[in-house]
């Protein structure tokens, strides 16, 4: 049984690579993955599909939806040996820094997607 659901943009070359890495690392099958890029695909998340495509989102075991840097740290915390990263996503000062870095990444994402798409 999965502990966490990751909602990802399957049309984004960067996202696909990140999800492939998470799948390889998730040897205990703690993470479920939902590609939200397909317009007709059902999505088990109450968040609007456009928002899911714009930012990384996960659903925690209790049903809470989190996004951004905290979502990444929650996902990677399910990987064997990386549970400690969860604290960075929850602790105020590091969460602020990680969210700032994620906001910068989102601004650069279109250019990075073009580069990643060419290398795929």
C-alpha positions in Angstrom: 0.0 0.0 0.0 1.4 3.4 -1.0 2.0 6.0 1.7 2.0 8.9 -0.7 0.7 9.9 -4.1 2.8 12.0 -6.4 1.0 14.0 -9.1 3.4 14.8 -12.0 3.4 16.3 -15.5 4.1 13.4 -17.8 4.6 15.8 -20.7 7.5 17.5 -19.0 10.9 15.9 -19.8 12.4 17.1 -16.5 9.4 15.8 -14.5 9.6 12.4 -16.3 13.3 12.1 -15.4 12.6 13.0 -11.8 9.8 10.5 -11.5 12.0 7.8 -13.1 14.5 8.5 -10.4 11.9 8.3 -7.6 10.5 5.1 -9.0 14.0 3.5 -9.0 14.7 4.6 -5.5 11.3 3.6 -4.2 12.2 0.0 -3.6 9.5 -0.5 -1.0 6.7 0.8 -3.2 5.7 3.5 -0.8 4.9 6.0 -3.5 2.0 6.0 -6.0 2.4 8.0 -9.2 -0.3 9.8 -11.2 0.4 11.4 -14.5 -1.8 14.5 -14.7 -0.7 15.6 -18.1 -3.4 13.6 -20.0 -6.5 15.8 -20.2 -8.9 12.8 -20.1 -7.1 10.9 -17.4 -8.9 10.7 -14.1 -7.1 12.5 -11.3 -7.6 11.4 -7.6 -6.7 14.9 -6.4 -9.1 17.8 -5.6 -6.6 20.3 -6.8 -7.2 21.8 -10.3 -5.3 20.0 -13.1 -3.7 23.3 -14.2 -2.3 23.8 -10.7 -1.0 20.2 -10.6 0.8 20.8 -13.8 2.3 24.1 -12.7 3.8 22.9 -9.4 4.8 19.6 -7.9 2.1 18.2 -5.6 1.8 15.1 -3.3 -1.0 13.7 -1.2 0.2 12.7 2.3 -1.1 9.5 4.0 -3.6 11.6 6.0 -5.0 13.1 2.8 -3.4 16.5 3.1 -2.1 17.9 -0.3 1.2 19.7 -0.2 3.2 21.3 -3.0 6.5 22.8 -3.8 9.7 22.1 -1.9 7.8 20.4 0.9 6.2 18.0 -1.6 9.7 17.0 -2.9 11.0 16.4 0.6 7.9 14.4 1.6 8.4 12.2 -1.6 12.1 11.7 -1.1 11.5 10.9 2.6 9.8 7.7 1.5 13.0 6.5 -0.1 15.1 4.1 2.0 17.8 6.1 3.8 16.4 9.5 3.0 13.7 9.9 5.8 15.8 12.8 7.2 15.0 15.1 4.3 11.4 15.5 5.5 12.7 17.7 8.3 14.1 20.2 5.8 10.6 20.6 4.2 8.9 21.1 7.5 11.4 23.2 9.4 10.7 27.0 8.9 14.0 28.4 7.9 15.0 25.6 5.5 11.4 25.5 4.1 11.7 29.2 3.2 15.0 28.7 1.5 13.9 25.5 -0.4 10.7 27.3 -1.5 12.8 30.2 -2.8 15.0 27.8 -4.8 11.9 26.0 -6.1 10.4 29.4 -7.2 13.6 30.1 -9.1 13.5 26.7 -10.7 9.9 27.3 -11.8 11.0 30.5 -13.6 13.8 28.5 -15.4 11.7 25.4 -16.0 10.5 26.3 -19.6 14.1 26.8 -20.8 15.3 23.7 -18.9 12.4 21.7 -20.4 13.5 22.7 -23.9 17.1 21.6 -23.2 16.0 18.3 -21.5 13.6 17.6 -24.4 16.5 17.8 -26.9 18.6 15.5 -24.8 15.9 12.9 -24.4 
